[in-house]
Every structure is written in structure tokens, then in C-alpha cells.
Amino acid sequence: MNFYKKIVNVLLELNKSNPKHNLGKHIATSVDSSTTTSDLWGMSDEELYNSLRNYQLSMEMDVHHDEESEIDKIVRDGLRLGQILESEDEYYEEY
């Protein structure tokens, strides 16, 4: 199988596993993280395939979060930090 077909297969797999990301995002992100080159025009099919494949592997290792992200929880808890600390102080004052 030539690299052109391998690229198409990787893009199809990425679309299936990450349907919310568009094609441009997958390509741009894979090329940005490429250590070989960031010049898409000058990339060979093999270089583009390797960049996409490395990106795909990193996406597979990424932890998928529910609708509410961990960052949202941290921010919300940070906004309530005063209340949390006060309730802990009250708990320790009782003992």
C-alpha cells in the first residue's frame, strides 16, 4: 500500500474515533507537532503519513473526558475554595 492510501486510511480512522474534529484540525495539529518539518507543501507523502500516524497514536493515548472537563471542575472548585476551607475549619474546631 502506498503512503497516499495510508494517509487516507489514517484520516478515516481519525474521523471515526474523533468525529468532532474536522479534517483541517487533524492535519494542522499533526504537522505542527512534527519534528521533521512544518512546511506542508514540501512534505513527502511518507513524512505526512508519519506525522499523522504519530498524531493518531497520541490521540489514542489521550484520556477522553465526559461533558464536564476536569479543568471546568478545577475552576469551579477554585471559585468555591473559601467555602471549602471554612467548612474544614469548622470541622476541625469541633474536635
C-alpha positions as CSV (number, residue, x, y, z in Angstrom):
1,M,0.0,0.0,0.0
2,N,1.4,3.4,-0.9
3,F,1.6,6.3,1.5
4,Y,-1.2,8.2,-0.1
5,K,-3.6,5.4,0.7
6,K,-2.2,5.0,4.2
7,I,-2.8,8.8,4.8
8,V,-6.4,8.4,3.7
9,N,-6.9,5.4,5.9
10,V,-5.4,7.2,8.9
11,L,-7.7,10.2,8.3
12,L,-10.7,7.9,8.0
13,E,-9.7,6.3,11.3
14,L,-9.2,9.7,13.0
15,N,-12.7,10.8,11.7
16,K,-14.2,7.7,13.2
17,S,-12.5,8.0,16.6
18,N,-12.8,11.8,16.8
19,P,-15.8,12.9,14.8
20,K,-15.9,16.4,16.4
21,H,-12.5,17.3,15.0
22,N,-12.5,18.4,11.3
23,L,-10.0,17.3,8.7
24,G,-8.1,20.6,8.8
25,K,-7.6,20.3,12.6
26,H,-6.2,16.8,12.3
27,I,-3.8,17.8,9.6
28,A,-2.7,21.1,11.1
29,T,-2.2,19.5,14.6
30,S,-0.2,16.6,13.2
31,V,2.0,18.9,11.1
32,D,2.5,21.4,14.0
33,S,3.8,18.6,16.2
34,S,6.0,17.2,13.5
35,T,9.7,17.5,14.3
36,T,10.7,16.9,10.7
37,T,9.0,19.9,9.1
38,S,6.1,22.2,9.4
39,D,6.1,23.0,5.6
40,L,3.1,21.1,4.3
41,W,3.9,21.9,0.7
42,G,7.4,20.4,0.9
43,M,6.4,17.3,2.8
44,S,6.6,13.9,1.1
45,D,3.6,11.5,1.5
46,E,5.8,9.4,3.8
47,E,6.5,12.4,6.1
48,L,2.8,13.4,6.2
49,Y,1.8,9.8,6.9
50,N,4.4,9.6,9.8
51,S,3.2,12.9,11.2
52,L,-0.5,11.8,11.0
53,R,0.3,8.4,12.5
54,N,2.2,9.9,15.4
55,Y,-0.7,12.3,16.0
56,Q,-3.1,9.4,15.8
57,L,-1.1,7.5,18.4
58,S,-1.1,10.5,20.7
59,M,-4.8,10.9,20.3
60,E,-5.3,7.3,21.2
61,M,-3.3,7.7,24.4
62,D,-5.3,10.9,25.4
63,V,-7.9,10.4,28.1
64,H,-11.4,11.3,26.8
65,H,-13.4,13.3,29.3
66,D,-17.1,13.5,29.9
67,E,-19.0,16.6,29.0
68,E,-17.7,18.4,32.0
69,S,-13.9,18.6,31.7
70,E,-11.5,18.3,34.6
71,I,-10.5,21.9,34.0
72,D,-14.1,23.1,34.5
73,K,-14.2,21.2,37.8
74,I,-11.0,22.7,39.0
75,V,-12.1,26.2,38.1
76,R,-15.5,25.7,39.8
77,D,-13.8,24.3,42.9
78,G,-11.3,27.1,42.9
79,L,-14.2,29.6,43.0
80,R,-15.6,27.8,46.0
81,L,-12.3,27.5,47.8
82,G,-13.3,29.9,50.5
83,Q,-16.4,27.8,51.3
84,I,-14.4,24.6,51.3
85,L,-11.8,25.9,53.7
86,E,-14.4,27.4,56.0
87,S,-16.2,24.1,56.3
88,E,-12.9,22.3,57.0
89,D,-12.1,24.8,59.7
90,E,-15.5,24.3,61.3
91,Y,-14.9,20.5,61.2
92,Y,-11.6,20.7,63.0
93,E,-12.8,23.3,65.6
94,E,-15.4,20.7,66.7
95,Y,-12.6,18.2,67.5
